Amino acid sequence: MSKRDYYEVLEISKSASPEEIKKAYRKMAIKFHPDKNPGDSAAEEKFKEAAEAYEVLSDGNKKARYDQYGHAGMGGAAGGYGGGGFGGGMNMDDIFSQFGDIFGGHFGGGGGGSQRQQLRGSNLRVRIKLNLEEIVNGTTKTIKVKKMKLAPGATAKTCTTCHGSGVQIKVMNTMFGQIQTQAHCSTCQGIGKIADKIPAGANAQGLIKEDEEVTINIPAGAREGIQLSVRGKGNDAPFGGNPGDLLVVVEEEIDTTIKREGDNLHQELYVSFAEAALGTQKEIPTVGGKVKIKVDAGTQSGKILRLSGKGLPSIDSYGKGDMFVHINVWTPQRLSPDQKEFFENQIKNGEMMAEPSGKEKTFFDKVRDLFN
């Protein structure tokens, strides 16, 4: 079954402001909340669907990626709730722990009136370097991360103070009668469980640090500084809670040949004096592979050739940037006796002299042309 458009799910337009997105999600969350629709599996699915839409549209980077590529661009790197490319299978506890504050005082925490705190592992952050080709086409990376994992044999038991509820209730006698207060259990910190058996080498929460390989799907158009989230691949939570996320920060590798300026790319091409005078064809590298370009006869040093659509895909809109090839005419530094005599004769005969026509473009003209 195809996934519905996130804007359709929240019944908003693409131009909706962050506050309008939050307001729309709150409306849907309250409408389909499990406490309001007990036993209604269809309402529960719509509740999860609204949470998935809000998780993407409330994040600037994810929203930009979704606006450009739709669901196809939200592969495993984007996190999510399962189905349609979203990995991790976020459950109801995830939603309440992440977005529970949006519901205000309308409902309790986990949908069933229980006050027990859902423990969640901490997030991990890693950096991944991408070259220009990987940025253009997208890629899959498998990396090794050190994370806290529940040690084999570690067990927990129900907290004897709160009997698993996660809360302590106190009754105080006052001049106005009895007042009942409720707070997180001081023994288990609201989790409802405490450590029972801790294997050697594990910490007090039964966790041990181990290496784990994680495969990350990076969509096309990723940029320097963009943060992707792989749900459930962070540190484990003690006592069987939900694991945290792996946050992947993208870094761009410096290319020695091609330089980037926004979505446009630049590179220099050296041609000999003879090639510039007679014209030639040259093969140059681009992020999509090598291409042949024509250098016209009489080309001057400093001329800029524009290859439309050979730049990077835009993350903010459809289409791609351009590739600009800067021509440099290479002047030979050493001449053979015959070559030297040839050029001397040309000068004596008044040939091959610099004769500007007045139509040549200045440096500032060329810069202005780049942006027109």
N, C-alpha and C positions, 0 to 999 in steps of 0.2 A: 504494500500500500504506500502510495507516494505521500511525502510529508507536506503538510500545509505551509503556506507562506507565513513567516513569523509575524508580519504586519497584519495579515488576515486573522491570525490567532488572537492577537491583542486588540484587533479592530481599531487600528490607527493607521495614519498615513506615513510615508517614508520621511516626511519632513517633521515628524513629531519631535518635540523637545525632550531632553532627558526626564524632566518632571512629568510630561505627558505620558511617556513610556512607563514610568513608575506608577502613575495613577491608574493607567489602563491595566497594568498587571495586578495591582491591588484589587481592582474591581473584579477581574476574572478569578483571582485566587480566593476571594471571599465567596463568589458565586458557586465555585466548584469545590470548596473546601470539604475534606472528608467528614469533619464534624457536622457540617450542614447537610451532607448527603451520605449518611451511613449505609454501607453495603452497596452503594451505586458504583460499579466498576467503570462505567462510561464517564461519570463525573470525575472519578479519580484520574483517568487517562487525560481528560481535558485539563485537570489541575496540573499534572506533570507537563503537558504540552505547553501550557502558559508559562510555567517556570523555565522550561527550555528556551522559549522565545525571549523571555526577559533576561536570561543569563547571557544571551548573545547580544541583544539590542541595547543592553545597559552598559556594555563594554565597548568603548570607542574603537579599539583595534578590531575586535570581532565583528562589530557592526559594519565597519568599512569593508572588511573581507566578505561578509555576507551580501552586502549591497552590490559588490562587484561580481561575485561568483555564485551567489545563491547557496543552496545546501551542498553543492558539489565542492565548494571551497572551504567547507567547515569540517574537513576530514579529521582523523583521530587527533590531530594537533589541537583542535579547538576545544576539546573537552566536551561535556554534554551528558545526555541521559540515556544513551543507547538508541540504536536504530538510525537509519539514514546517515551513517558515517560518524555518529557521535559515539565515542567510546566511554567505558567506565560504568555505565548502568547506574546512574544516580538514583537513589531510592527516596522514599518520603522523608526519611530522617535527614538526608543530605539537604533537601529543599528547606525543611524547617530550620536546620542549623545555619544555612547560608542566607535565607531570605525571611526568616521568621519575624524579624523586626518590622517588616512591611505590613503585617497583619494587625499591628496595634494591639488593642485589648479585645478584639473580637473573638479570638480563639485561643486555646491553650497551645502548648508546644508541639507534641507529636501526633495530634489528631485524636488521641484516645483519652485525653485528660491526664495522662501520666506526666509528672513533673521531672522525671529522671533525665538528667542531662546526657545528650548523645555525645560521647567522646570522639574526637576527630584527631588524626595524626597531623603533624606539622607539615607544611609545604617544603619542597626542595627547589632550589634554583640552580640551573646550569646555563652555560653559554655554548652556542653552536656557531661555528664559522661556516659561511656559505660563499662560494664563488659566484660570479655573475651568471654563469650558465644555470646553476642550481636555483638562483633567485628568479630567473626568467621562467624556467620549466617546472619548478617545484622538485622536491626530492624526498627520499626516505632515508633516515639516518638511524643506525642502531648504535647506542652508546651504553657505556657501563657507568652506573651511578652507585655511590655508597649510601645506603639508606638504613634506617632503623627498622628491623623486622622482629616480629614476635618469635622469640626463641623456641625451638622445639621442646616440648615438655612443660612450657610455662602454663600455669593454670591460675584461675581466679575463683573466688567464692563470693557468695552474696554477703554484702555488708551487714554485720550484726547490729549496727547502730540504727540504720534506717530500714533494714530488712529488704533492701533492693529498690526502695522507692526513690532514693536519691535526695530525700528531703527530711528535715526534722521539724516536728510541730511542737511549739511551746505554748502553754496556756498560762496566762498571768491573771491573777486576781487583782482587780482595781476597784475603786469606789464606784465605778460605773458598771461593774460586773466583770465577767471573765472575758479576756481578750485573747484570741488565738492568733499566733504568728507562725509563718512558715519560712524556712530558709534552707539553702543547700546543706546537705549533710557535711559536718565538719570532718568526719572520718574518711569518707570516700570522695569528697569534693563534688557530690552530686552525681557521681557515676553509677552508684548502686552496687559496685563490686570493689573488692580489695584483693591484693595479691595473695595467692595461696602457696604456690610452689614456684620458686625462681631457680632455673638451671644455672650451673657455674658459667661465669663469663657474661651473664645478662645483668642489666641494671635493675634497680628496685621495681621497675614497672614490667619486668619480664622481657625487655627488648635488647636485641644485640645488633651490632652494625655488620652488614654484609653487602657484597657487590650484587647488583642485579642488572641484566641487560634490558634496555627499554628501546622499543622501536618507535620512532617519531615520524609522522607524516607531515611534511612541511609544504603548504600550498604555494603555488606560483604567485610571485609578487610580494613575497615576504621582504621586509626591509630592516635595515640597521635599527636596533632598539626595540623592534616589535616583540611582544611577549606572547608566547603560545602556552596553552595549558593542556597537560595530559592528565586527565582525571584519574585519581586513584593510584598514581605511581609515585607519590611522595612517601614520607615516613609512615609506618604502621602506627595505629593507635594501640595503647595498652588495653588489655582485657577485652579484645575483640571488637573494638570500635571501628569506625570507618577510616581508611588511610587518607593522608593528605594528597595534594596534587604535586606534579612535577612541572615547574614553571621554566619554560625554555626561552631564553633571550637570544635573539638573532644578532650575529655580528657579520659584517661583510668583509671578506678578504680583499686586500689591496691587489689590484691587477696591474702588472707592470706594463702592459700594452694599452689597455682600454681604461679610460678615466670616466667616472660617472658624474653627471651634473643633473640632479633630479631624476627624471625619467629618460633623459637624453644621455648618449654616450659619445665620447670623443677619442680619437686616436690620430697619431701622426703617421704620414706615409712619405718616405723619402724616395725621390726619383732622381736619376742622373740628369745632367745638363742635356745630353742627347735625347733622352726619353721625353723630357719636357718640351724640347724643340720639335721633335718628330711625332710625339703622341705615342701612347702605349696602353696596354692592358695590364692590370695588376690584380693579384689575388690577396685579399685581406681577411683576417679573422673577424668574426662577429659572434655574438652570444648564441646565434642560431646555426653556426657553422661558417665555413669559408665562402666568400662570394667574390666574383670578379667585377672590377669597376674599370671604366674607361677614363683615361687621362688624355684630354684633347691636345692636339699639336699647339704649341705656343703657350702652354699653361705656365703661369707665373708662380713663383714661390709665394706661399701664403694663401693661395686659393683654397676655398673650403667646399668640399663636395658633401651633399646631403643625401643620406639613404633613408627614405621615409619608412617608418615602422620597424626599424632595426634596433630600436632602443629597448628599454624595460617596460613591462606591462604596468599601467598606472594602477595604483591601489585605491585611488580616489574616484576614478571614472573609467569608462571603457576605452580600449585602444592602447597603443604603445607609443613610446617616445621615438626619437630618431637617432641615427648614427651620423656624426659629423666627422669627415675625414679631412685633416689639415695637410695640404701638400707642401712639402719642403723640397726645393730643388738643391741637390747636393753638388757643391762646387769641388772639383778634384783638386787636391792639394799637391799632387805630384804629377808631372807630365813627362812623357817620353820626348826625346828630341824632335821627333816628327810631329807630335801633337803640339809642342810648343811653337814650332815653326809655322804650323797651320794657323794657329790663333794669332800669331804676330802678323802674318800676311793679311788676315782678315781685318785686323785693326788698321794696318797701313793702307789698305784699299777702302777703308771706310765701311766695311761690312760688319754685321753683327754688333752694331753699336746700340747702346741704350737709347731708345727713341720713344719716350712716353707719349701716348696719344692724348692724354688728359682725361681719358675715360676710365683709367684704372681706378679701382676702389681703394680708399685708404683703409687703414686698420679699423678705424671707428665705423666706417661704412660696413665692413664685414661683420663687426660685432652687432651692429644694428640689424643687419639682414638675418642674423641667427634667430632673432626674436620676432621677426615679422612673418 
